[in-house]
């Protein structure tokens, strides 16, 4: 095996991944802030529906569009945080997981996030 390739796979890549993980603490904080802001906006929209008089279908449609946008932004931020959670497992136990295994786990998680299905939790009428 080429010594440069061996060096790259055994030493450089784990250090590179660890550097990415360490340097992205600010990114995680930013994403958590986005999620918090989206939660507050969702609450505001739900209170608007609950407490204000909806003025026709157009007004209702605008609220639905805004709610959908907020939920999409929140979902994207949560998905990125979920991938980072998987990557953090590599940082905690690098000797147990090889780089290739970590990348496979991350790819699998990204696939699962893209192809998920929501199962309603509330059954029947309230």
DSSP file (Angstrom, degrees, kcal/mol; ACC not computed):
  #  RESIDUE AA STRUCTURE BP1 BP2  ACC     N-H-->O    O-->H-N    N-H-->O    O-->H-N    TCO  KAPPA ALPHA  PHI   PSI    X-CA   Y-CA   Z-CA
    1    1 A X              0   0    0      0, 0.0     2,-0.1     0, 0.0     3,-0.0   0.000 360.0 360.0 360.0 143.8    0.0    0.0    0.0
    2    2 A X     >  -     0   0    0      1,-0.1     4,-2.5     2,-0.0     5,-0.2  -0.421 360.0-137.6 -64.0 132.7    1.2    3.5   -0.8
    3    3 A X  H  > S+     0   0    0      1,-0.2     4,-2.5     2,-0.2     5,-0.2   0.866 103.3  53.4 -62.9 -36.9    2.6    5.2    2.4
    4    4 A X  H  > S+     0   0    0      2,-0.2     4,-2.3     1,-0.2    -1,-0.2   0.913 110.8  46.1 -64.5 -42.0    0.9    8.5    1.5
    5    5 A X  H  > S+     0   0    0      2,-0.2     4,-2.6     1,-0.2     5,-0.2   0.902 112.1  51.1 -66.7 -40.7   -2.5    6.8    1.2
    6    6 A X  H  X S+     0   0    0     -4,-2.5     4,-2.3     1,-0.2     5,-0.3   0.916 111.1  48.7 -62.5 -42.4   -1.9    4.8    4.5
    7    7 A X  H  X>S+     0   0    0     -4,-2.5     4,-2.2     1,-0.2     5,-1.9   0.913 111.8  50.1 -61.7 -43.3   -1.0    8.1    6.2
    8    8 A X  I  <>S+     0   0    0     -4,-2.3     5,-2.2     1,-0.2    -2,-0.2   0.921 115.6  40.3 -63.4 -45.6   -4.1    9.7    4.8
    9    9 A X  I  <5S+     0   0    0     -4,-2.6    90,-0.2     3,-0.2     5,-0.2   0.843 122.9  37.4 -77.2 -32.2   -6.5    7.0    5.9
   10   10 A X  I  <5S+     0   0    0     -4,-2.3    -2,-0.2    -5,-0.2    -3,-0.2   0.835 133.7   9.0 -91.4 -33.2   -5.0    6.3    9.3
   11   11 A X  I  X5S+     0   0    0     -4,-2.2     4,-1.5    -5,-0.3    -3,-0.2   0.803 122.9  48.1-115.6 -47.0   -4.0    9.6   10.7
   12   12 A X  I  ><S+     0   0    0     -5,-1.9     4,-2.9     1,-0.2     5,-0.2   0.928 106.7  52.2 -71.0 -46.4   -5.2   12.6    8.6
   13   13 A X  H  ><S+     0   0    0     -5,-2.2     4,-3.0    -6,-0.2     5,-0.2   0.930 110.0  46.9 -63.2 -48.3   -8.8   11.7    8.0
   14   14 A X  H  > S+     0   0    0     -5,-0.2     4,-2.5     1,-0.2    -1,-0.2   0.917 115.6  47.1 -59.4 -39.8   -9.7   11.2   11.7
   15   15 A X  H  X S+     0   0    0     -4,-1.5     4,-2.5     2,-0.2    -2,-0.2   0.909 112.7  50.0 -64.5 -40.5   -7.9   14.4   12.6
   16   16 A X  H  X S+     0   0    0     -4,-2.9     4,-2.3     2,-0.2    -2,-0.2   0.926 111.9  47.0 -62.9 -46.1   -9.7   16.2    9.8
   17   17 A X  H  X S+     0   0    0     -4,-3.0     4,-2.4     1,-0.2    -2,-0.2   0.917 112.1  50.6 -62.9 -43.4  -13.1   14.9   10.9
   18   18 A X  H  X S+     0   0    0     -4,-2.5     4,-2.8    -5,-0.2    -2,-0.2   0.899 109.5  51.2 -61.8 -40.5  -12.3   15.9   14.5
   19   19 A X  H  X S+     0   0    0     -4,-2.5     4,-2.6     2,-0.2    -1,-0.2   0.910 110.0  49.5 -62.8 -41.8  -11.3   19.4   13.4
   20   20 A X  H  X S+     0   0    0     -4,-2.3     4,-0.8     2,-0.2    -2,-0.2   0.932 112.8  47.4 -61.7 -44.9  -14.6   19.8   11.4
   21   21 A X  H >< S+     0   0    0     -4,-2.4     3,-0.7     1,-0.2    -2,-0.2   0.928 114.8  45.2 -63.4 -45.9  -16.6   18.6   14.5
   22   22 A X  H >< S+     0   0    0     -4,-2.8     3,-1.0     1,-0.2    -1,-0.2   0.882 112.2  51.4 -66.3 -38.7  -14.7   20.9   16.9
   23   23 A X  H 3< S+     0   0    0     -4,-2.6     3,-0.4     1,-0.2    -1,-0.2   0.592 101.9  62.8 -76.6  -9.4  -14.9   23.9   14.6
   24   24 A X  T <X  +     0   0    0     -4,-0.8     4,-2.2    -3,-0.7    -1,-0.2   0.181  64.4 103.4-105.2  19.1  -18.6   23.6   14.0
   25   25 A X  H <> S+     0   0    0     -3,-1.0     4,-2.3     1,-0.2    -1,-0.2   0.895  84.5  52.5 -61.2 -38.8  -19.8   24.1   17.6
   26   26 A X  H  > S+     0   0    0     -3,-0.4     4,-2.4     1,-0.2    -1,-0.2   0.884 106.7  52.6 -63.3 -37.8  -20.8   27.6   16.5
   27   27 A X  H  > S+     0   0    0     -4,-0.2     4,-2.5     2,-0.2    -2,-0.2   0.905 108.4  50.2 -64.9 -40.7  -22.8   26.1   13.6
   28   28 A X  H  X S+     0   0    0     -4,-2.2     4,-2.6     2,-0.2    -2,-0.2   0.921 110.6  49.5 -62.8 -43.2  -24.6   23.8   16.1
   29   29 A X  H  X S+     0   0    0     -4,-2.3     4,-2.0     1,-0.2    -2,-0.2   0.900 110.8  50.4 -62.1 -40.1  -25.5   26.8   18.3
   30   30 A X  H  X S+     0   0    0     -4,-2.4     4,-2.2     2,-0.2    -2,-0.2   0.915 111.2  48.1 -63.9 -43.0  -26.7   28.7   15.2
   31   31 A X  H  X S+     0   0    0     -4,-2.5     4,-2.4     2,-0.2    -2,-0.2   0.890 110.1  51.5 -66.4 -39.2  -28.9   25.8   14.2
   32   32 A X  H  X S+     0   0    0     -4,-2.6     4,-2.2     2,-0.2    -1,-0.2   0.880 109.5  51.2 -63.4 -36.9  -30.3   25.4   17.7
   33   33 A X  H  X S+     0   0    0     -4,-2.0     4,-2.6     2,-0.2    -2,-0.2   0.904 108.7  51.0 -65.4 -41.4  -31.1   29.2   17.6
   34   34 A X  H  X S+     0   0    0     -4,-2.2     4,-2.6     2,-0.2    -2,-0.2   0.919 110.2  49.6 -60.8 -43.8  -32.9   28.7   14.3
   35   35 A X  H  X S+     0   0    0     -4,-2.4     4,-2.3     2,-0.2    -2,-0.2   0.915 111.3  49.0 -61.9 -43.3  -35.0   25.8   15.8
   36   36 A X  H  X S+     0   0    0     -4,-2.2     4,-2.1     2,-0.2    -2,-0.2   0.922 112.1  48.2 -63.0 -44.0  -35.9   27.9   18.8
   37   37 A X  H  X S+     0   0    0     -4,-2.6     4,-2.4     1,-0.2    -2,-0.2   0.888 110.9  51.2 -63.8 -39.4  -36.9   30.9   16.6
   38   38 A X  H  X S+     0   0    0     -4,-2.6     4,-2.6     2,-0.2    -1,-0.2   0.888 108.1  52.4 -65.3 -38.7  -39.0   28.6   14.4
   39   39 A X  H  X S+     0   0    0     -4,-2.3     4,-2.2     2,-0.2    -2,-0.2   0.921 110.7  47.5 -62.0 -43.1  -40.7   27.2   17.5
   40   40 A X  H  X S+     0   0    0     -4,-2.1     4,-2.3     2,-0.2    -2,-0.2   0.903 112.1  49.4 -64.5 -41.1  -41.6   30.7   18.6
   41   41 A X  H  X S+     0   0    0     -4,-2.4     4,-2.5     2,-0.2    -2,-0.2   0.892 109.5  52.4 -65.0 -39.2  -42.9   31.6   15.1
   42   42 A X  H  X S+     0   0    0     -4,-2.6     4,-2.5     2,-0.2    -2,-0.2   0.919 109.4  49.2 -62.0 -43.4  -45.0   28.4   15.0
   43   43 A X  H  X S+     0   0    0     -4,-2.2     4,-2.4     1,-0.2    -2,-0.2   0.916 110.2  51.4 -61.8 -42.6  -46.5   29.4   18.4
   44   44 A X  H  X S+     0   0    0     -4,-2.3     4,-2.1     1,-0.2    -2,-0.2   0.921 111.0  47.5 -59.9 -44.1  -47.2   32.9   17.0
   45   45 A X  H  X S+     0   0    0     -4,-2.5     4,-2.1     2,-0.2    -2,-0.2   0.901 111.5  50.1 -66.2 -40.5  -49.0   31.5   14.0
   46   46 A X  H  X S+     0   0    0     -4,-2.5     4,-2.4     1,-0.2    -1,-0.2   0.879 110.8  49.8 -65.0 -37.3  -51.0   29.0   16.1
   47   47 A X  H  X S+     0   0    0     -4,-2.4     4,-3.2     2,-0.2     5,-0.5   0.868 107.5  54.6 -68.4 -34.9  -52.1   31.9   18.4
   48   48 A X  H  X S+     0   0    0     -4,-2.1     4,-1.7     2,-0.2    -2,-0.2   0.916 111.3  45.0 -62.0 -41.8  -53.0   33.9   15.3
   49   49 A X  H  < S+     0   0    0     -4,-2.1    -2,-0.2     1,-0.2     5,-0.2   0.921 119.2  42.7 -65.0 -43.6  -55.3   31.1   14.2
   50   50 A X  H  < S+     0   0    0     -4,-2.4    -2,-0.2    -5,-0.2    -3,-0.2   0.913 126.3  26.4 -71.3 -44.1  -56.7   30.6   17.7
   51   51 A X  H  < S+     0   0    0     -4,-3.2     2,-0.2    -5,-0.1    -3,-0.2   0.698 107.4  71.2-101.6 -21.6  -57.2   34.2   18.7
   52   52 A X  S  < S-     0   0    0     -4,-1.7     2,-0.7    -5,-0.5     0, 0.0  -0.642  83.5-109.3 -99.8 156.6  -57.7   36.3   15.6
   53   53 A X        -     0   0    0     -2,-0.2     2,-0.4     2,-0.0    -3,-0.1  -0.735  33.0-133.7 -82.9 114.7  -60.7   36.3   13.2
   54   54 A X        -     0   0    0     -2,-0.7     2,-1.2    -5,-0.2     3,-0.1  -0.562  13.2-147.1 -72.5 126.2  -59.6   34.6   10.0
   55   55 A X     >  -     0   0    0     -2,-0.4     4,-0.6     1,-0.1     3,-0.2  -0.561  54.7 -54.4 -98.8  69.5  -60.8   36.8    7.1
   56   56 A X  H  > S-     0   0    0     -2,-1.2     4,-1.8     1,-0.2     5,-0.1  -0.161  75.4 -59.2  92.8 175.5  -61.5   34.4    4.4
   57   57 A X  H  > S+     0   0    0      1,-0.2     4,-2.8     2,-0.2    -1,-0.2   0.833 127.4  58.8 -67.5 -34.4  -59.7   31.6    2.6
   58   58 A X  H  > S+     0   0    0      2,-0.2     4,-2.3     1,-0.2    -1,-0.2   0.930 107.2  46.6 -63.3 -44.8  -56.9   33.8    1.3
   59   59 A X  H  X S+     0   0    0     -4,-0.6     4,-1.9     2,-0.2    -1,-0.2   0.912 113.8  48.8 -62.1 -43.1  -55.9   34.9    4.9
   60   60 A X  H  X S+     0   0    0     -4,-1.8     4,-2.4     1,-0.2    -2,-0.2   0.903 109.9  52.3 -62.5 -41.3  -56.0   31.2    6.0
   61   61 A X  H  X S+     0   0    0     -4,-2.8     4,-2.7     1,-0.2    -2,-0.2   0.899 107.2  52.3 -62.5 -41.8  -53.9   30.2    2.9
   62   62 A X  H  X S+     0   0    0     -4,-2.3     4,-2.3     1,-0.2    -1,-0.2   0.898 110.3  48.3 -61.9 -40.4  -51.3   32.9    3.8
   63   63 A X  H  X S+     0   0    0     -4,-1.9     4,-2.7     2,-0.2    -2,-0.2   0.919 111.7  49.5 -65.8 -42.4  -51.1   31.5    7.4
   64   64 A X  H  X S+     0   0    0     -4,-2.4     4,-2.5     2,-0.2    -2,-0.2   0.919 110.9  49.6 -62.9 -43.7  -50.7   27.9    6.1
   65   65 A X  H  X S+     0   0    0     -4,-2.7     4,-2.2     2,-0.2    -1,-0.2   0.919 112.9  47.0 -61.5 -44.1  -48.0   29.0    3.6
   66   66 A X  H  X S+     0   0    0     -4,-2.3     4,-2.4     2,-0.2    -2,-0.2   0.910 112.2  49.8 -64.9 -42.2  -46.1   30.8    6.4
   67   67 A X  H  X S+     0   0    0     -4,-2.7     4,-2.4     1,-0.2    -2,-0.2   0.902 110.5  50.4 -62.5 -41.4  -46.5   27.8    8.8
   68   68 A X  H  X S+     0   0    0     -4,-2.5     4,-2.2     2,-0.2    -1,-0.2   0.908 110.1  49.9 -64.1 -42.0  -45.2   25.4    6.1
   69   69 A X  H  X S+     0   0    0     -4,-2.2     4,-2.3     2,-0.2    -2,-0.2   0.926 111.5  48.5 -61.8 -45.2  -42.1   27.6    5.4
   70   70 A X  H  X S+     0   0    0     -4,-2.4     4,-2.4     1,-0.2    -2,-0.2   0.918 111.9  48.9 -62.5 -43.9  -41.3   27.8    9.1
   71   71 A X  H  X S+     0   0    0     -4,-2.4     4,-2.5     1,-0.2    -1,-0.2   0.869 110.2  51.6 -65.6 -37.1  -41.7   24.0    9.5
   72   72 A X  H  X S+     0   0    0     -4,-2.2     4,-2.3     2,-0.2    -1,-0.2   0.916 110.6  48.0 -65.7 -42.4  -39.4   23.4    6.5
   73   73 A X  H  X S+     0   0    0     -4,-2.3     4,-2.1     2,-0.2    -2,-0.2   0.926 113.6  48.0 -62.5 -44.5  -36.7   25.6    7.9
   74   74 A X  H  X S+     0   0    0     -4,-2.4     4,-2.5     1,-0.2    -2,-0.2   0.911 110.6  51.2 -62.4 -43.3  -36.9   23.9   11.3
   75   75 A X  H  X S+     0   0    0     -4,-2.5     4,-2.5     1,-0.2    -1,-0.2   0.907 109.0  50.5 -63.2 -42.3  -36.8   20.5    9.7
   76   76 A X  H  X S+     0   0    0     -4,-2.3     4,-2.1     2,-0.2    -1,-0.2   0.920 111.4  48.2 -62.6 -42.5  -33.7   21.3    7.7
   77   77 A X  H  X S+     0   0    0     -4,-2.1     4,-2.2     1,-0.2    -2,-0.2   0.917 112.5  48.5 -64.2 -42.5  -31.9   22.6   10.8
   78   78 A X  H  X S+     0   0    0     -4,-2.5     4,-2.2     1,-0.2    -1,-0.2   0.875 108.8  54.0 -65.7 -36.6  -32.9   19.5   12.8
   79   79 A X  H  X S+     0   0    0     -4,-2.5     4,-2.0     2,-0.2    -1,-0.2   0.921 108.9  47.8 -63.4 -43.0  -31.7   17.2   10.0
   80   80 A X  H  X S+     0   0    0     -4,-2.1     4,-2.3     1,-0.2    -2,-0.2   0.915 111.7  50.4 -64.3 -41.9  -28.3   18.9    9.9
   81   81 A X  H  X S+     0   0    0     -4,-2.2     4,-2.1     1,-0.2    -1,-0.2   0.873 107.8  54.2 -62.9 -35.9  -28.1   18.6   13.7
   82   82 A X  H  X S+     0   0    0     -4,-2.2     4,-1.7     2,-0.2    -1,-0.2   0.907 108.4  48.2 -65.2 -41.2  -29.0   14.9   13.5
   83   83 A X  H  X S+     0   0    0     -4,-2.0     4,-2.1     1,-0.2    -2,-0.2   0.901 111.0  51.2 -65.3 -39.7  -26.2   14.3   11.0
   84   84 A X  H  X S+     0   0    0     -4,-2.3     4,-2.6     1,-0.2    -2,-0.2   0.865 104.8  57.3 -64.5 -34.6  -23.8   16.1   13.3
   85   85 A X  H  X S+     0   0    0     -4,-2.1     4,-1.1     2,-0.2    -1,-0.2   0.909 107.6  47.7 -61.1 -41.6  -25.0   13.9   16.2
   86   86 A X  H  X S+     0   0    0     -4,-1.7     4,-0.7     1,-0.2     3,-0.4   0.911 112.0  49.5 -64.3 -42.2  -23.9   10.9   14.2
   87   87 A X  H >X S+     0   0    0     -4,-2.1     4,-1.3     1,-0.2     3,-0.8   0.859 103.7  60.3 -66.0 -34.9  -20.6   12.5   13.5
   88   88 A X  H 3X S+     0   0    0     -4,-2.6     4,-2.0     1,-0.3    -1,-0.2   0.820  94.5  63.6 -62.6 -30.1  -20.1   13.3   17.2
   89   89 A X  H 3X S+     0   0    0     -4,-1.1     4,-1.6    -3,-0.4    -1,-0.3   0.858 100.5  52.8 -62.0 -33.3  -20.3    9.6   18.0
   90   90 A X  H << S+     0   0    0     -3,-0.8    -1,-0.2    -4,-0.7    -2,-0.2   0.895 107.4  51.2 -65.9 -40.4  -17.1    9.3   15.9
   91   91 A X  H >< S+     0   0    0     -4,-1.3     3,-0.5     1,-0.2    -2,-0.2   0.873 110.0  49.6 -65.4 -36.9  -15.4   12.0   18.0
   92   92 A X  H 3< S+     0   0    0     -4,-2.0    -1,-0.2     1,-0.2    -2,-0.2   0.831 128.9  18.3 -72.8 -32.1  -16.3   10.3   21.2
   93   93 A X  T >X  +     0   0    0     -4,-1.6     4,-1.3    -5,-0.2     3,-0.9  -0.452  67.1 155.4-139.4  64.7  -15.1    6.8   20.2
   94   94 A X  T <4 S+     0   0    0     -3,-0.5    -1,-0.1     1,-0.2    -3,-0.1   0.812  75.6  58.3 -64.8 -28.4  -12.7    7.1   17.2
   95   95 A X  T 34 S+     0   0    0      1,-0.2    -1,-0.2    -3,-0.1     3,-0.1   0.788 107.4  47.5 -72.2 -24.1  -10.9    3.9   18.1
   96   96 A X  T <4 S+     0   0    0     -3,-0.9     2,-0.5     1,-0.1    -1,-0.2   0.782 112.2  50.8 -84.9 -28.3  -14.2    1.9   17.9
   97   97 A X  S  < S-     0   0    0     -4,-1.3     2,-0.2    -7,-0.2    -1,-0.1  -0.936  73.3-144.9-118.4 128.3  -15.3    3.4   14.6
   98   98 A X     >  -     0   0    0     -2,-0.5     4,-2.3     1,-0.1     5,-0.2  -0.516  30.1-110.8 -82.0 157.2  -13.3    3.6   11.4
   99   99 A X  H  > S+     0   0    0    -90,-0.2     4,-2.6     1,-0.2     5,-0.2   0.898 119.0  53.5 -54.2 -43.9  -13.7    6.5    9.1
  100  100 A X  H  > S+     0   0    0      1,-0.2     4,-2.2     2,-0.2    -1,-0.2   0.905 108.9  49.0 -60.3 -42.4  -15.3    4.3    6.4
  101  101 A X  H  > S+     0   0    0      2,-0.2     4,-2.5     1,-0.2    -1,-0.2   0.903 110.1  51.1 -63.8 -41.6  -17.9    3.1    9.0
  102  102 A X  H  X S+     0   0    0     -4,-2.3     4,-2.7     1,-0.2    -2,-0.2   0.928 110.0  49.2 -62.1 -44.9  -18.7    6.6   10.1
  103  103 A X  H  X S+     0   0    0     -4,-2.6     4,-2.8     1,-0.2    -1,-0.2   0.894 111.3  49.9 -63.4 -38.9  -19.3    7.8    6.5
  104  104 A X  H  X S+     0   0    0     -4,-2.2     4,-2.5     2,-0.2    -1,-0.2   0.912 111.3  48.6 -65.0 -41.4  -21.5    4.8    5.9
  105  105 A X  H  X S+     0   0    0     -4,-2.5     4,-2.4     2,-0.2    -2,-0.2   0.916 113.2  47.7 -63.7 -42.7  -23.5    5.5    9.1
  106  106 A X  H  X S+     0   0    0     -4,-2.7     4,-2.6     2,-0.2    -2,-0.2   0.932 112.3  48.6 -64.4 -46.0  -23.8    9.2    8.1
  107  107 A X  H  X S+     0   0    0     -4,-2.8     4,-2.3     1,-0.2    -2,-0.2   0.912 112.0  49.8 -59.9 -41.9  -24.9    8.3    4.5
  108  108 A X  H  X S+     0   0    0     -4,-2.5     4,-2.5     2,-0.2    -1,-0.2   0.913 111.2  48.7 -63.2 -42.7  -27.5    5.9    5.9
  109  109 A X  H  X S+     0   0    0     -4,-2.4     4,-2.4     2,-0.2    -2,-0.2   0.895 110.4  50.7 -65.8 -40.0  -28.8    8.5    8.3
  110  110 A X  H  X S+     0   0    0     -4,-2.6     4,-2.1     2,-0.2    -1,-0.2   0.914 110.7  49.7 -62.7 -42.4  -29.1   11.1    5.5
  111  111 A X  H  X S+     0   0    0     -4,-2.3     4,-1.7     1,-0.2    -2,-0.2   0.927 111.0  49.4 -60.8 -45.5  -31.0    8.5    3.4
  112  112 A X  H  < S+     0   0    0     -4,-2.5    -2,-0.2     1,-0.2    -1,-0.2   0.888 110.2  50.7 -61.9 -39.3  -33.3    7.8    6.3
  113  113 A X  H >< S+     0   0    0     -4,-2.4     3,-0.8     1,-0.2    -1,-0.2   0.873 111.0  48.6 -67.3 -36.4  -34.0   11.5    6.8
  114  114 A X  H 3< S+     0   0    0     -4,-2.1    -1,-0.2     1,-0.2    -2,-0.2   0.792 118.2  39.8 -72.1 -27.5  -34.8   12.0    3.1
  115  115 A X  T 3< S+     0   0    0     -4,-1.7    -1,-0.2    -5,-0.2    -2,-0.2  -0.016  85.8 133.0-113.7  28.8  -37.2    9.1    3.0
  116  116 A X    <   -     0   0    0     -3,-0.8     2,-0.4    -5,-0.1    -3,-0.1  -0.355  39.9-152.3 -79.4 161.7  -38.9    9.4    6.3
  117  117 A X        -     0   0    0     -2,-0.1     2,-0.5     2,-0.0    -2,-0.1  -0.997  13.6-129.5-133.2 137.9  -42.7    9.2    6.8
  118  118 A X        -     0   0    0     -2,-0.4     2,-0.6     3,-0.0    -2,-0.0  -0.765  14.2-158.4 -92.0 128.5  -44.7   10.9    9.5
  119  119 A X        -     0   0    0     -2,-0.5    -2,-0.0     2,-0.0     0, 0.0  -0.925  28.3-116.5-103.6 117.6  -47.1    8.7   11.5
  120  120 A X        -     0   0    0     -2,-0.6     0, 0.0     1,-0.1     0, 0.0  -0.238  20.7-161.3 -56.7 137.2  -49.8   10.8   13.2
  121  121 A X  S    S+     0   0    0      2,-0.0     2,-0.6     1,-0.0    -1,-0.1   0.782  70.7  76.4 -89.8 -31.4  -49.6   10.6   17.0
  122  122 A X        -     0   0    0      2,-0.0     2,-0.5     4,-0.0     4,-0.1  -0.720  67.1-162.7 -86.6 123.3  -53.1   11.9   17.7
  123  123 A X        -     0   0    0     -2,-0.6    -2,-0.0     2,-0.1     2,-0.0  -0.910  51.5 -16.9-107.3 129.4  -55.7    9.2   17.0
  124  124 A X  S    S-     0   0    0     -2,-0.5     2,-0.1     2,-0.0    -2,-0.0  -0.231 102.6 -26.0  78.9-166.9  -59.4   10.2   16.6
  125  125 A X              0   0    0      1,-0.1    -2,-0.1    -2,-0.0     0, 0.0  -0.452 360.0 360.0 -85.1 154.9  -61.1   13.5   17.6
  126  126 A X              0   0    0     -2,-0.1    -1,-0.1    -4,-0.1    -2,-0.0   0.408 360.0 360.0 -90.3 360.0  -59.9   15.8   20.4
